[in-house]
Each structure stands twice: as C-alpha cells, then as structure tokens.
Amino acid sequence: MNDYLQHFDKGNPLQAAWFNAVIDALAKADPEALAKGSELDELWRSAGLSSAPIRQAQIKEKITEWKTLVKALNLSQPDASTCQSACIAMAVGDRNIYGIRQKLLQISPGAAGSPDAMGDVIRSYKVKYEFVPDASLRDAITWLKAGELLIVHGWFTGSGHVICLDGVKEVDSKFSFNVKDPWSEFNAPRWRYDGSSKFYDGFYSELCVYAACVASSSAYDAEKIYNRKRVDRSQRNMWVHRIKP
C-alpha cells in the first residue's frame, strides 16, 4: 500500500479512479472507518485537509452496441475483383461468390460494381431490400440500430472497395462501425491495406468510414479528409444497399 501511495497522483484520472475504488472497498468492509472523528479522519485532518476524503464520482465510459438482425455469412473475397460479389454473398447467404459475379457481369458487362447491377442481383434473392444513393452517416447509424445490414462503397483503394456494415457502437457519443471486410483489415492511419488478404470482422472508426464512404471521390481525397479529423454526420454522398431483417 505504501508503494501505491508513494506514486499516487491525484491529477491522474486513472489513479483517481483507483483511489475511489479503494475508498469504496474500505467503506463496505468497515463503514465506521471514515466516520468523522475516526483514526483515519484524524490522520486526514493532520495532513492539512479540512475533512475526511469525499469520494468523487468515477468517470465511466457509456458504451452501447447494436448488431444486425440479418443472418449474414463471413466470407473472404477470392481475388481482388470480387469485393462486390463477396458482400452480396454475405448479405443474401449464398457462398457462390463467382456465381454472383457472373450475374453482375451479365447485367453490367465490365462493371460488376455498378450499384444498379448489384441491386438487381440482391433483389433476385427475395430479401427485404432498398437502395439509397445519397445517404449520410446519420442515416447509416439509424438503419444499423434497427438491425439492418448495409453494403457500402468506399475509397479504401485507388479503384474503390465494397464492404458490409453489420453493427454500430457508441462510446460517449462517438461512433464506430462493425464491418465485414472481405479483403482484410484496413489500416486507416496509413490509408492502405497491409496485404493479408484475410476476411476481417471488426470495427472501423466513424472518421474512417466518413472519409472513405461519404466525403471523398478518390483514395487520395479520402486520406486527406481522414487526416483532417473532422466528421459531418449530416453530409449526403454515401450509396448504401440496405438489407432489412
């Protein structure tokens, strides 16, 4: 205990939280220990303070998370050209990624990533579906809270890339998006993929999704926006395929 107190810094919020936890534990174990006139109270007063320590409220993060109600698959894209097909496959529950790509190319030869072609293929699976060409982050957050699965395009690469959003997490009013990225985990600070080519199911920051999927028109533009560290949740420029539960 002496070692703890020797290094205690009341200006450090984590150490202040530790101190509060110790006070809580002591109060539960011996409620009279901190009473006025007790030995600990006298020691506290002799240190030059006017009264026994008053416990301050601990700072706790408020965390809320929502997950999709759509039963989606986890699939890696088999090559660099099949991100659209892999995301559709995850959303509709069809593991035949190359089969889906052929359907896309039949509808739109040479442009498998056409939003219209993607919409036609998704509709063929008889899922509850809607396409929105100019959504905002605020829209996406609302839809994810309702349990939807979203397929979005972003400038994660020079040619663009398609991923799924399958949840959202709020931590003290800041959001991050749970993604299913069929290629691998994106390294936002370096604005690149590191080459693992392995499916990633995890979180991308709101800033990353905003820069790639909403505010930019190229990977170069997206990186600059990311580095500016500003997000506008009301800005509309995000195309979203909404698969509903």
C-alpha positions as CSV (number, residue, x, y, z in Angstrom):
1,M,0.0,0.0,0.0
2,N,2.8,2.4,0.8
3,D,4.2,1.9,-2.7
4,Y,0.8,2.8,-4.2
5,L,0.6,6.0,-2.1
6,Q,4.1,7.0,-2.8
7,H,3.3,7.2,-6.5
8,F,-0.2,8.5,-6.2
9,D,-1.0,11.4,-8.4
10,K,-4.5,12.9,-7.8
11,G,-4.3,14.7,-11.2
12,N,-4.2,11.3,-13.0
13,P,-7.8,10.3,-13.7
14,L,-6.9,6.6,-13.7
15,Q,-5.2,6.8,-10.3
16,A,-8.1,8.9,-9.0
17,A,-10.4,6.1,-10.1
18,W,-8.2,3.6,-8.2
19,F,-8.3,5.8,-5.1
20,N,-12.1,6.0,-5.3
21,A,-12.3,2.2,-5.6
22,V,-10.1,1.8,-2.5
23,I,-12.4,4.2,-0.6
24,D,-15.5,2.2,-1.8
25,A,-14.0,-1.1,-0.7
26,L,-13.0,0.3,2.7
27,A,-16.4,1.8,3.2
28,K,-18.1,-1.5,2.6
29,A,-15.7,-3.5,4.8
30,D,-15.7,-1.1,7.7
31,P,-18.4,1.7,7.4
32,E,-17.1,3.5,10.5
33,A,-13.5,3.7,9.3
34,L,-14.1,7.0,7.6
35,A,-16.5,8.5,10.1
36,K,-15.8,11.9,11.5
37,G,-13.5,11.6,14.5
38,S,-12.2,8.2,13.4
39,E,-8.5,7.5,13.3
40,L,-8.4,7.8,9.5
41,D,-10.3,11.1,9.7
42,E,-7.8,12.5,12.2
43,L,-4.9,11.4,10.0
44,W,-6.5,13.1,7.0
45,R,-7.0,16.3,9.0
46,S,-3.4,16.2,10.3
47,A,-2.3,16.2,6.7
48,G,-3.7,19.7,6.4
49,L,-7.1,18.9,4.9
50,S,-10.3,20.2,6.4
51,S,-12.3,17.0,6.5
52,A,-12.3,13.3,5.6
53,P,-11.9,12.5,1.9
54,I,-15.1,12.9,-0.1
55,R,-15.5,10.3,-2.9
56,Q,-15.9,11.9,-6.3
57,A,-17.9,10.1,-9.0
58,Q,-15.8,7.8,-11.1
59,I,-15.6,8.6,-14.8
60,K,-17.1,5.7,-16.7
61,E,-17.5,5.2,-20.4
62,K,-21.1,4.8,-21.6
63,I,-21.0,2.1,-24.2
64,T,-23.9,0.9,-26.3
65,E,-23.7,-1.5,-29.2
66,W,-26.2,-2.6,-31.9
67,K,-25.7,-5.7,-34.1
68,T,-27.5,-6.7,-37.3
69,L,-30.5,-9.0,-37.2
70,V,-29.8,-10.2,-40.7
71,K,-28.2,-13.7,-40.7
72,A,-25.1,-12.8,-42.7
73,L,-22.1,-15.0,-43.7
74,N,-18.4,-14.3,-43.1
75,L,-16.7,-14.7,-46.4
76,S,-13.3,-13.7,-47.9
77,Q,-13.2,-12.5,-51.4
78,P,-11.2,-15.0,-53.5
79,D,-9.5,-12.3,-55.6
80,A,-9.0,-8.6,-55.9
81,S,-12.0,-8.2,-58.3
82,T,-14.8,-9.8,-56.2
83,C,-15.5,-7.5,-53.3
84,Q,-18.9,-6.6,-54.6
85,S,-19.8,-10.3,-55.1
86,A,-18.5,-11.3,-51.7
87,C,-20.5,-8.6,-49.9
88,I,-23.7,-9.6,-51.8
89,A,-22.9,-13.3,-50.9
90,M,-22.6,-12.4,-47.2
91,A,-25.8,-10.4,-47.2
92,V,-28.0,-13.0,-49.0
93,G,-26.4,-16.2,-47.6
94,D,-25.1,-17.6,-50.9
95,R,-21.5,-18.8,-50.8
96,N,-21.1,-18.9,-54.6
97,I,-19.2,-15.7,-55.0
98,Y,-18.1,-16.4,-58.6
99,G,-21.6,-17.3,-59.5
100,I,-22.8,-13.9,-58.2
101,R,-20.0,-12.2,-60.1
102,Q,-21.2,-13.8,-63.3
103,K,-24.7,-12.5,-62.6
104,L,-23.3,-9.0,-62.1
105,L,-21.4,-9.1,-65.4
106,Q,-24.4,-10.4,-67.3
107,I,-26.3,-7.3,-66.2
108,S,-23.4,-4.8,-66.5
109,P,-20.5,-6.2,-68.6
110,G,-17.2,-4.8,-67.4
111,A,-18.8,-3.0,-64.4
112,A,-19.6,-5.6,-61.7
113,G,-19.5,-2.8,-59.1
114,S,-22.4,-0.9,-60.7
115,P,-24.9,-0.1,-57.9
116,D,-27.8,-0.8,-60.2
117,A,-26.4,-4.2,-61.2
118,M,-25.8,-5.0,-57.5
119,G,-29.3,-4.0,-56.7
120,D,-30.8,-6.3,-59.4
121,V,-28.8,-9.3,-58.1
122,I,-29.7,-8.6,-54.5
123,R,-33.4,-8.4,-55.4
124,S,-33.3,-11.7,-57.1
125,Y,-32.8,-13.4,-53.7
126,K,-36.2,-12.1,-52.5
127,V,-34.7,-10.3,-49.4
128,K,-36.1,-7.1,-47.9
129,Y,-34.1,-4.6,-49.7
130,E,-33.8,-0.9,-50.5
131,F,-31.0,1.1,-52.3
132,V,-30.2,4.7,-51.2
133,P,-27.8,6.6,-53.4
134,D,-27.1,9.6,-51.2
135,A,-27.2,8.5,-47.5
136,S,-25.5,10.2,-44.6
137,L,-23.6,8.7,-41.6
138,R,-26.6,9.6,-39.5
139,D,-28.8,7.6,-41.8
140,A,-26.5,4.6,-41.6
141,I,-26.4,4.7,-37.8
142,T,-30.2,4.8,-37.7
143,W,-30.5,1.8,-40.0
144,L,-27.9,-0.2,-38.2
145,K,-29.6,0.5,-34.9
146,A,-32.7,-1.0,-36.5
147,G,-30.8,-4.3,-37.2
148,E,-30.2,-3.8,-40.9
149,L,-27.1,-5.0,-42.8
150,L,-25.6,-2.4,-45.1
151,I,-23.4,-2.8,-48.2
152,V,-21.4,0.4,-48.9
153,H,-18.7,1.6,-51.3
154,G,-15.6,3.4,-50.1
155,W,-12.4,4.8,-51.4
156,F,-10.2,2.5,-49.4
157,T,-8.2,1.7,-52.6
158,G,-7.4,3.5,-55.8
159,S,-10.2,1.7,-57.6
160,G,-12.6,1.7,-54.7
161,H,-13.8,-1.2,-52.5
162,V,-17.0,-2.6,-51.2
163,I,-17.6,-3.7,-47.6
164,C,-20.6,-4.6,-45.3
165,L,-21.6,-2.7,-42.2
166,D,-23.2,-5.1,-39.7
167,G,-23.4,-3.0,-36.5
168,V,-22.5,0.2,-34.7
169,K,-21.1,1.0,-31.3
170,E,-21.4,4.3,-29.4
171,V,-18.9,5.2,-26.7
172,D,-19.5,8.5,-25.0
173,S,-21.3,9.9,-28.1
174,K,-18.6,8.7,-30.5
175,F,-19.4,6.0,-33.0
176,S,-17.5,3.2,-34.7
177,F,-18.8,0.8,-37.3
178,N,-18.7,-3.0,-37.1
179,V,-17.6,-4.1,-40.6
180,K,-17.3,-7.3,-42.6
181,D,-14.4,-6.5,-44.9
182,P,-14.0,-9.4,-47.4
183,W,-10.4,-8.4,-48.2
184,S,-8.7,-7.7,-44.9
185,E,-8.4,-5.1,-42.1
186,F,-7.8,-1.6,-43.4
187,N,-5.0,0.4,-41.9
188,A,-6.6,3.9,-41.8
189,P,-3.7,5.9,-40.4
190,R,-1.6,4.6,-43.4
191,W,-4.6,4.6,-45.7
192,R,-3.8,1.2,-47.1
193,Y,-4.4,-2.5,-46.8
194,D,-1.4,-4.3,-45.4
195,G,-1.8,-7.2,-47.7
196,S,-3.0,-10.1,-45.5
197,S,-6.0,-10.8,-47.9
198,K,-7.9,-12.3,-45.0
199,F,-11.5,-11.6,-44.1
200,Y,-11.9,-9.0,-41.3
201,D,-14.8,-8.7,-38.9
202,G,-14.2,-5.8,-36.5
203,F,-14.5,-2.1,-36.1
204,Y,-13.6,0.9,-38.3
205,S,-13.8,4.3,-36.8
206,E,-16.5,6.8,-37.8
207,L,-13.8,9.0,-39.2
208,C,-12.5,6.2,-41.4
209,V,-16.0,5.4,-42.8
210,Y,-16.8,9.0,-43.3
211,A,-13.6,9.7,-45.2
212,A,-13.9,6.6,-47.4
213,C,-17.6,6.3,-48.0
214,V,-19.1,9.7,-47.7
215,A,-16.9,12.7,-48.2
216,S,-14.4,11.6,-50.8
217,S,-14.2,10.9,-54.6
218,S,-10.9,9.1,-54.6
219,A,-8.5,7.3,-52.3
220,Y,-6.2,10.3,-52.3
221,D,-9.1,12.6,-51.4
222,A,-10.2,10.2,-48.6
223,E,-6.8,10.1,-47.0
224,K,-6.7,13.9,-46.8
225,I,-10.2,14.0,-45.3
226,Y,-9.2,11.4,-42.7
227,N,-6.2,13.4,-41.7
228,R,-8.3,16.5,-41.1
229,K,-10.1,14.6,-38.3
230,R,-13.5,16.1,-38.9
231,V,-16.8,14.3,-39.4
232,D,-20.1,15.6,-40.7
233,R,-22.8,13.1,-39.9
234,S,-25.4,15.0,-42.0
235,Q,-23.4,15.1,-45.3
236,R,-25.0,13.0,-48.0
237,N,-22.9,11.2,-50.6
238,M,-22.9,7.6,-49.5
239,W,-24.5,4.9,-51.6
240,V,-26.0,2.1,-49.4
241,H,-27.7,-1.2,-50.2
242,R,-30.0,-1.8,-47.2
243,I,-30.8,-5.4,-46.4
244,K,-33.5,-5.4,-43.8
245,P,-34.3,-8.1,-41.2
